[in-house]
Amino acid sequence: MTRRHTVARVGGIVVGGMAVAAAASVLATVAAFRASAGERRRAMPGDAVVPDPMYVTTQAVTIDAPPERVWPWLAQMGAGRGGWYSVGRIDNGGRPSASTILPEYQAIVPGDVLPAVPGAPDAFLVVAAEPPRSLVLAVPADGGSLVSWQFLLERAAGGGTRLLVRGRVARGWRERAAAAPPASADGHPILIERVYAVLARLPTPLLLAVGGLGHRMMQNQQLRGIRRRAEG
């Protein structure tokens, strides 16, 4: 074997090893916030908002703080508000999410609007808010909702909180997302909306696999961010 072939083979092994390590890291991150089988099967307060979903995912985290300390971080969510505690470059205009409680956003009630991303024409509407137990958000559409996003806080052993988060996507989401992606108020395209438009055109199994993995990774980042702030 020539030196060139040896270098190429070693390089391939290194790259392959890095790919396996990266994949393992992604899977470990996804699994870290996986809800139990019972949690995935149980009913949650906002399930009826999207009664016949195309896709459902439930994730959970145990937080070493009572629900009363976790709730304020949920109440102030939204782009341009407290942020989403996930990836600020994607969902908060490049700004980091708040690291303190913001009193001006604590009085959250049904009908309030939580912007999905800065400048986006669509947003999450508060369907129900029962502090410090349950928050239900939805993306409204004609005759129903395209997406529901539910946050349920329950007391855990030792005085902590078990936070369950469930997303339900309606079958009509695909047609809506595949349409021309909306622009922001200043006329610039919104990155996440363009991503949704591409995903919506994929075959259903690939859409659910790729879109589901992306959602779980972002959701896990949010759960990690909420836990860190509530426990801090």
C-alpha positions as CSV (number, residue, x, y, z in Angstrom):
1,M,0.0,0.0,0.0
2,T,1.4,3.4,-1.0
3,R,1.8,6.3,1.4
4,R,-1.0,8.1,-0.3
5,H,-3.4,5.2,0.1
6,T,-2.4,4.8,3.8
7,V,-3.1,8.5,4.4
8,A,-6.4,8.3,2.6
9,R,-7.4,5.2,4.6
10,V,-6.4,6.8,7.9
11,G,-8.3,10.0,7.0
12,G,-11.4,8.0,6.2
13,I,-11.2,6.2,9.5
14,V,-10.9,9.5,11.4
15,V,-13.8,11.1,9.5
16,G,-15.9,8.0,10.0
17,G,-15.1,8.0,13.7
18,M,-16.0,11.6,14.0
19,A,-19.3,11.0,12.2
20,V,-20.2,8.1,14.5
21,A,-19.2,10.2,17.6
22,A,-21.3,13.1,16.3
23,A,-24.3,10.8,15.7
24,A,-23.9,9.2,19.1
25,S,-23.8,12.7,20.7
26,V,-27.0,13.7,18.9
27,L,-28.8,10.5,20.0
28,A,-27.6,10.9,23.6
29,T,-28.9,14.5,23.6
30,V,-32.3,13.4,22.2
31,A,-32.6,10.5,24.7
32,A,-31.6,12.7,27.7
33,F,-35.1,14.4,27.7
34,R,-37.2,11.5,26.6
35,A,-40.5,11.1,28.4
36,S,-41.5,7.8,29.9
37,A,-43.9,5.5,28.1
38,G,-46.6,6.4,30.6
39,E,-46.0,10.1,30.1
40,R,-46.2,9.8,26.3
41,R,-49.5,7.9,26.5
42,R,-51.2,10.1,29.1
43,A,-53.7,12.9,28.3
44,M,-52.6,16.5,28.6
45,P,-54.8,19.6,29.0
46,G,-54.3,20.9,25.4
47,D,-54.6,17.6,23.4
48,A,-58.0,18.6,22.0
49,V,-56.6,21.7,20.3
50,V,-55.2,19.5,17.6
51,P,-57.5,16.4,17.8
52,D,-56.2,14.5,14.8
53,P,-52.4,15.1,14.6
54,M,-50.0,14.1,11.9
55,Y,-47.2,14.0,14.5
56,V,-47.0,14.0,18.3
57,T,-43.9,14.2,20.5
58,T,-43.6,14.4,24.2
59,Q,-40.5,15.3,26.1
60,A,-39.8,15.8,29.8
61,V,-37.3,17.0,32.4
62,T,-37.1,16.9,36.2
63,I,-36.1,20.3,37.7
64,D,-34.8,20.7,41.2
65,A,-37.2,23.6,41.9
66,P,-40.9,23.8,42.7
67,P,-43.4,24.7,40.0
68,E,-43.8,28.2,41.3
69,R,-40.2,28.9,40.4
70,V,-40.4,27.2,37.0
71,W,-43.6,28.9,35.9
72,P,-42.3,32.5,35.5
73,W,-39.8,31.3,32.9
74,L,-42.6,29.8,30.9
75,A,-44.8,32.9,31.2
76,Q,-42.3,35.2,29.6
77,M,-41.5,33.0,26.6
78,G,-41.6,34.4,23.1
79,A,-39.3,36.1,20.6
80,G,-38.7,39.7,21.7
81,R,-39.9,38.8,25.2
82,G,-37.9,36.4,27.3
83,G,-36.9,34.3,24.3
84,W,-37.4,30.5,24.0
85,Y,-34.3,29.4,25.9
86,S,-33.2,27.4,22.9
87,V,-31.0,28.6,20.0
88,G,-31.2,32.4,19.9
89,R,-29.7,32.6,16.4
90,I,-32.7,30.6,15.1
91,D,-35.6,31.7,17.3
92,N,-34.8,35.0,18.9
93,G,-33.1,37.1,16.3
94,G,-29.6,36.3,17.5
95,R,-30.3,37.6,21.0
96,P,-29.7,35.3,24.0
97,S,-32.8,34.5,26.0
98,A,-33.4,36.2,29.3
99,S,-31.4,35.1,32.3
100,T,-33.7,36.9,34.8
101,I,-37.4,37.0,35.5
102,L,-39.1,39.9,33.6
103,P,-42.0,41.2,35.6
104,E,-43.6,42.9,32.6
105,Y,-44.4,39.5,30.9
106,Q,-45.7,37.6,33.9
107,A,-49.4,38.3,33.6
108,I,-50.0,35.9,30.8
109,V,-53.7,35.2,29.8
110,P,-55.6,33.4,27.0
111,G,-55.4,35.4,23.8
112,D,-51.9,36.8,24.4
113,V,-49.6,36.5,21.4
114,L,-46.1,35.0,21.8
115,P,-44.0,35.7,18.6
116,A,-42.4,32.6,17.2
117,V,-39.4,34.5,15.8
118,P,-38.8,38.2,15.5
119,G,-40.8,39.8,12.7
120,A,-42.7,36.7,11.8
121,P,-46.3,37.1,10.6
122,D,-47.3,33.9,12.5
123,A,-47.1,33.5,16.3
124,F,-48.2,31.3,19.1
125,L,-51.5,32.2,20.7
126,V,-52.1,31.4,24.4
127,V,-55.1,29.0,24.5
128,A,-54.9,28.3,28.2
129,A,-52.8,29.5,31.1
130,E,-53.2,28.0,34.6
131,P,-50.2,29.1,36.7
132,P,-48.2,27.3,38.0
133,R,-49.5,24.1,36.3
134,S,-50.4,24.4,32.7
135,L,-49.7,26.5,29.6
136,V,-51.2,25.7,26.2
137,L,-50.0,27.5,23.0
138,A,-51.3,27.1,19.5
139,V,-50.6,28.3,16.0
140,P,-54.2,29.2,14.8
141,A,-55.5,28.6,11.3
142,D,-58.9,28.8,9.6
143,G,-61.2,26.4,11.4
144,G,-58.7,25.1,13.9
145,S,-55.0,25.1,14.8
146,L,-51.9,24.0,12.9
147,V,-49.8,23.2,16.0
148,S,-50.3,22.9,19.7
149,W,-47.5,23.2,22.2
150,Q,-48.3,22.2,25.8
151,F,-46.4,22.7,29.0
152,L,-47.4,20.7,32.1
153,L,-45.8,21.2,35.5
154,E,-46.3,18.5,38.2
155,R,-44.7,18.3,41.6
156,A,-41.9,15.7,41.8
157,A,-40.4,13.9,44.7
158,G,-38.3,16.1,47.0
159,G,-40.1,19.3,46.1
160,G,-39.0,19.5,42.5
161,T,-41.0,19.7,39.2
162,R,-41.6,17.3,36.4
163,L,-42.0,19.4,33.3
164,L,-43.7,17.7,30.4
165,V,-43.8,19.3,26.9
166,R,-45.9,18.0,24.1
167,G,-46.1,19.2,20.5
168,R,-49.0,18.1,18.2
169,V,-48.9,19.0,14.5
170,A,-52.1,19.0,12.4
171,R,-52.3,17.3,9.0
172,G,-53.0,20.7,7.4
173,W,-49.6,22.0,8.5
174,R,-47.9,20.4,5.5
175,E,-50.0,22.3,2.9
176,R,-49.6,25.6,4.8
177,A,-45.8,25.2,5.2
178,A,-45.2,24.2,1.5
179,A,-46.7,27.5,0.3
180,A,-44.5,30.5,-0.3
181,P,-42.6,31.2,2.9
182,P,-43.8,34.4,4.5
183,A,-41.4,37.3,4.9
184,S,-40.8,39.3,8.0
185,A,-42.2,42.8,8.5
186,D,-39.2,44.3,6.8
187,G,-39.6,42.1,3.8
188,H,-36.6,39.7,4.5
189,P,-37.2,35.9,4.3
190,I,-37.4,34.1,7.6
191,L,-34.9,31.2,7.8
192,I,-37.0,28.8,9.8
193,E,-40.0,29.4,7.5
194,R,-37.9,28.5,4.5
195,V,-36.7,25.3,6.3
196,Y,-40.3,24.4,7.0
197,A,-41.2,24.9,3.3
198,V,-38.4,22.4,2.3
199,L,-39.4,19.9,4.9
200,A,-43.0,20.0,3.8
201,R,-42.1,18.8,0.4
202,L,-40.3,15.7,1.6
203,P,-41.9,12.2,1.5
204,T,-43.9,11.7,4.7
205,P,-41.6,9.2,6.4
206,L,-38.6,11.4,5.7
207,L,-40.5,14.5,6.8
208,L,-41.4,12.9,10.2
209,A,-37.9,11.6,10.7
210,V,-35.9,14.8,9.9
211,G,-38.5,17.2,11.2
212,G,-39.0,15.2,14.4
213,L,-35.3,15.0,15.1
214,G,-34.8,18.7,14.5
215,H,-37.8,19.6,16.8
216,R,-36.6,17.3,19.6
217,M,-33.1,18.8,19.5
218,M,-34.5,22.3,19.8
219,Q,-37.0,21.2,22.4
220,N,-34.3,19.5,24.5
221,Q,-32.2,22.7,24.3
222,Q,-35.2,24.6,25.6
223,L,-35.7,22.2,28.5
224,R,-32.1,22.4,29.4
225,G,-32.3,26.2,29.4
226,I,-35.4,26.3,31.6
227,R,-33.9,23.8,34.0
228,R,-30.7,25.8,34.3
229,R,-32.5,29.1,34.9
230,A,-35.0,27.7,37.4
231,E,-32.4,25.9,39.4
232,G,-29.9,28.8,39.4
